[in-house]
Amino acid sequence: PAAPMTSPRDWALLVFLKAPRPGRVKTRLAAGLGPEGPARAAAIYRRLVETTVAETHALARTGVRVVLCVEPRDALGEVETWLGDDPILAAQAPGDLGARLATAMRDAFAAGASRVVVVGSDCPGFRAAHAALAFRALDDVDLVIGPARDGGYWLIGARDGVPPVFDGVAWSTPEVFAATRALASEAGLTVERLETLGDVDTVEDLALLQGDPRFEPVRGVGQG
């Protein structure tokens, strides 16, 4: 059945991100960037987060509640100094990615959201329009997913509660999207699939940034 019509003020957008600490983020990318790989990878990731957060500003202006979900938990002050306290900051829960996604969604629904969309912070193709499309798709479906080229997903959204799609998934494998679709099907959920986008995880993925002026000044984007 179609969901009741709601307004952006009833919606929550959660951005999952890590503190850009060298050696703790984008380790596969760092491994291919030479002796200064950890610092270069962290700089690239920092810019990826900044561009993702910048895209959320248009949604916040329409009334969407934007929450930055930060990992590790002790990095909230560090991230606030970096990104400010608007949008809202919250620590990610303990556990694997599925547990953290489920808890973040549950908290957003408990705070009054009728629709919750979660996006990652390493997808340079993400735009505010993608999230807006996801929220609108939830007029007609239970679950919306944006698949990633590596077999994962860069966006997931649901209405009226946490969907049963986070348990039993082998995270960080090429089967994540397929497993999620299978769990949704088993639960009888209707699903809308968004376009496939790429994440930046390896040196080869840096091609996704070439020609994008938002990334040209970032030290480390070039492979030389």
Secondary structure as a PSIPRED ss2 file (coil, helix, strand):
# PSIPRED VFORMAT (PSIPRED V4.0)

   1 P C   1.000  0.000  0.000
   2 A C   1.000  0.000  0.000
   3 A C   1.000  0.000  0.000
   4 P C   1.000  0.000  0.000
   5 M C   1.000  0.000  0.000
   6 T C   1.000  0.000  0.000
   7 S C   1.000  0.000  0.000
   8 P H   0.000  1.000  0.000
   9 R H   0.000  1.000  0.000
  10 D H   0.000  1.000  0.000
  11 W E   0.000  0.000  1.000
  12 A E   0.000  0.000  1.000
  13 L E   0.000  0.000  1.000
  14 L E   0.000  0.000  1.000
  15 V E   0.000  0.000  1.000
  16 F E   0.000  0.000  1.000
  17 L E   0.000  0.000  1.000
  18 K E   0.000  0.000  1.000
  19 A C   1.000  0.000  0.000
  20 P C   1.000  0.000  0.000
  21 R C   1.000  0.000  0.000
  22 P C   1.000  0.000  0.000
  23 G C   1.000  0.000  0.000
  24 R C   1.000  0.000  0.000
  25 V C   1.000  0.000  0.000
  26 K C   1.000  0.000  0.000
  27 T H   0.000  1.000  0.000
  28 R H   0.000  1.000  0.000
  29 L H   0.000  1.000  0.000
  30 A H   0.000  1.000  0.000
  31 A H   0.000  1.000  0.000
  32 G C   1.000  0.000  0.000
  33 L C   1.000  0.000  0.000
  34 G C   1.000  0.000  0.000
  35 P C   1.000  0.000  0.000
  36 E C   1.000  0.000  0.000
  37 G H   0.000  1.000  0.000
  38 P H   0.000  1.000  0.000
  39 A H   0.000  1.000  0.000
  40 R H   0.000  1.000  0.000
  41 A H   0.000  1.000  0.000
  42 A H   0.000  1.000  0.000
  43 A H   0.000  1.000  0.000
  44 I H   0.000  1.000  0.000
  45 Y H   0.000  1.000  0.000
  46 R H   0.000  1.000  0.000
  47 R H   0.000  1.000  0.000
  48 L H   0.000  1.000  0.000
  49 V H   0.000  1.000  0.000
  50 E H   0.000  1.000  0.000
  51 T H   0.000  1.000  0.000
  52 T H   0.000  1.000  0.000
  53 V H   0.000  1.000  0.000
  54 A H   0.000  1.000  0.000
  55 E H   0.000  1.000  0.000
  56 T H   0.000  1.000  0.000
  57 H H   0.000  1.000  0.000
  58 A H   0.000  1.000  0.000
  59 L H   0.000  1.000  0.000
  60 A H   0.000  1.000  0.000
  61 R H   0.000  1.000  0.000
  62 T C   1.000  0.000  0.000
  63 G C   1.000  0.000  0.000
  64 V C   1.000  0.000  0.000
  65 R E   0.000  0.000  1.000
  66 V E   0.000  0.000  1.000
  67 V E   0.000  0.000  1.000
  68 L E   0.000  0.000  1.000
  69 C E   0.000  0.000  1.000
  70 V E   0.000  0.000  1.000
  71 E E   0.000  0.000  1.000
  72 P C   1.000  0.000  0.000
  73 R H   0.000  1.000  0.000
  74 D H   0.000  1.000  0.000
  75 A H   0.000  1.000  0.000
  76 L H   0.000  1.000  0.000
  77 G H   0.000  1.000  0.000
  78 E H   0.000  1.000  0.000
  79 V H   0.000  1.000  0.000
  80 E H   0.000  1.000  0.000
  81 T H   0.000  1.000  0.000
  82 W H   0.000  1.000  0.000
  83 L H   0.000  1.000  0.000
  84 G C   1.000  0.000  0.000
  85 D C   1.000  0.000  0.000
  86 D C   1.000  0.000  0.000
  87 P C   1.000  0.000  0.000
  88 I E   0.000  0.000  1.000
  89 L E   0.000  0.000  1.000
  90 A E   0.000  0.000  1.000
  91 A E   0.000  0.000  1.000
  92 Q C   1.000  0.000  0.000
  93 A C   1.000  0.000  0.000
  94 P C   1.000  0.000  0.000
  95 G C   1.000  0.000  0.000
  96 D C   1.000  0.000  0.000
  97 L H   0.000  1.000  0.000
  98 G H   0.000  1.000  0.000
  99 A H   0.000  1.000  0.000
 100 R H   0.000  1.000  0.000
 101 L H   0.000  1.000  0.000
 102 A H   0.000  1.000  0.000
 103 T H   0.000  1.000  0.000
 104 A H   0.000  1.000  0.000
 105 M H   0.000  1.000  0.000
 106 R H   0.000  1.000  0.000
 107 D H   0.000  1.000  0.000
 108 A H   0.000  1.000  0.000
 109 F H   0.000  1.000  0.000
 110 A H   0.000  1.000  0.000
 111 A C   1.000  0.000  0.000
 112 G C   1.000  0.000  0.000
 113 A C   1.000  0.000  0.000
 114 S C   1.000  0.000  0.000
 115 R E   0.000  0.000  1.000
 116 V E   0.000  0.000  1.000
 117 V E   0.000  0.000  1.000
 118 V E   0.000  0.000  1.000
 119 V E   0.000  0.000  1.000
 120 G C   1.000  0.000  0.000
 121 S C   1.000  0.000  0.000
 122 D C   1.000  0.000  0.000
 123 C C   1.000  0.000  0.000
 124 P C   1.000  0.000  0.000
 125 G C   1.000  0.000  0.000
 126 F C   1.000  0.000  0.000
 127 R C   1.000  0.000  0.000
 128 A H   0.000  1.000  0.000
 129 A H   0.000  1.000  0.000
 130 H H   0.000  1.000  0.000
 131 A H   0.000  1.000  0.000
 132 A H   0.000  1.000  0.000
 133 L H   0.000  1.000  0.000
 134 A H   0.000  1.000  0.000
 135 F H   0.000  1.000  0.000
 136 R H   0.000  1.000  0.000
 137 A H   0.000  1.000  0.000
 138 L C   1.000  0.000  0.000
 139 D C   1.000  0.000  0.000
 140 D C   1.000  0.000  0.000
 141 V C   1.000  0.000  0.000
 142 D C   1.000  0.000  0.000
 143 L E   0.000  0.000  1.000
 144 V E   0.000  0.000  1.000
 145 I E   0.000  0.000  1.000
 146 G E   0.000  0.000  1.000
 147 P E   0.000  0.000  1.000
 148 A E   0.000  0.000  1.000
 149 R C   1.000  0.000  0.000
 150 D C   1.000  0.000  0.000
 151 G C   1.000  0.000  0.000
 152 G C   1.000  0.000  0.000
 153 Y E   0.000  0.000  1.000
 154 W E   0.000  0.000  1.000
 155 L E   0.000  0.000  1.000
 156 I E   0.000  0.000  1.000
 157 G E   0.000  0.000  1.000
 158 A E   0.000  0.000  1.000
 159 R E   0.000  0.000  1.000
 160 D C   1.000  0.000  0.000
 161 G C   1.000  0.000  0.000
 162 V C   1.000  0.000  0.000
 163 P C   1.000  0.000  0.000
 164 P C   1.000  0.000  0.000
 165 V C   1.000  0.000  0.000
 166 F C   1.000  0.000  0.000
 167 D C   1.000  0.000  0.000
 168 G C   1.000  0.000  0.000
 169 V C   1.000  0.000  0.000
 170 A C   1.000  0.000  0.000
 171 W C   1.000  0.000  0.000
 172 S C   1.000  0.000  0.000
 173 T C   1.000  0.000  0.000
 174 P C   1.000  0.000  0.000
 175 E C   1.000  0.000  0.000
 176 V H   0.000  1.000  0.000
 177 F H   0.000  1.000  0.000
 178 A H   0.000  1.000  0.000
 179 A H   0.000  1.000  0.000
 180 T H   0.000  1.000  0.000
 181 R H   0.000  1.000  0.000
 182 A H   0.000  1.000  0.000
 183 L H   0.000  1.000  0.000
 184 A H   0.000  1.000  0.000
 185 S H   0.000  1.000  0.000
 186 E H   0.000  1.000  0.000
 187 A C   1.000  0.000  0.000
 188 G C   1.000  0.000  0.000
 189 L C   1.000  0.000  0.000
 190 T C   1.000  0.000  0.000
 191 V E   0.000  0.000  1.000
 192 E E   0.000  0.000  1.000
 193 R E   0.000  0.000  1.000
 194 L C   1.000  0.000  0.000
 195 E C   1.000  0.000  0.000
 196 T C   1.000  0.000  0.000
 197 L E   0.000  0.000  1.000
 198 G C   1.000  0.000  0.000
 199 D C   1.000  0.000  0.000
 200 V C   1.000  0.000  0.000
 201 D C   1.000  0.000  0.000
 202 T C   1.000  0.000  0.000
 203 V H   0.000  1.000  0.000
 204 E H   0.000  1.000  0.000
 205 D H   0.000  1.000  0.000
 206 L H   0.000  1.000  0.000
 207 A H   0.000  1.000  0.000
 208 L H   0.000  1.000  0.000
 209 L H   0.000  1.000  0.000
 210 Q C   1.000  0.000  0.000
 211 G C   1.000  0.000  0.000
 212 D C   1.000  0.000  0.000
 213 P C   1.000  0.000  0.000
 214 R C   1.000  0.000  0.000
 215 F C   1.000  0.000  0.000
 216 E C   1.000  0.000  0.000
 217 P C   1.000  0.000  0.000
 218 V C   1.000  0.000  0.000
 219 R C   1.000  0.000  0.000
 220 G C   1.000  0.000  0.000
 221 V C   1.000  0.000  0.000
 222 G C   1.000  0.000  0.000
 223 Q C   1.000  0.000  0.000
 224 G C   1.000  0.000  0.000
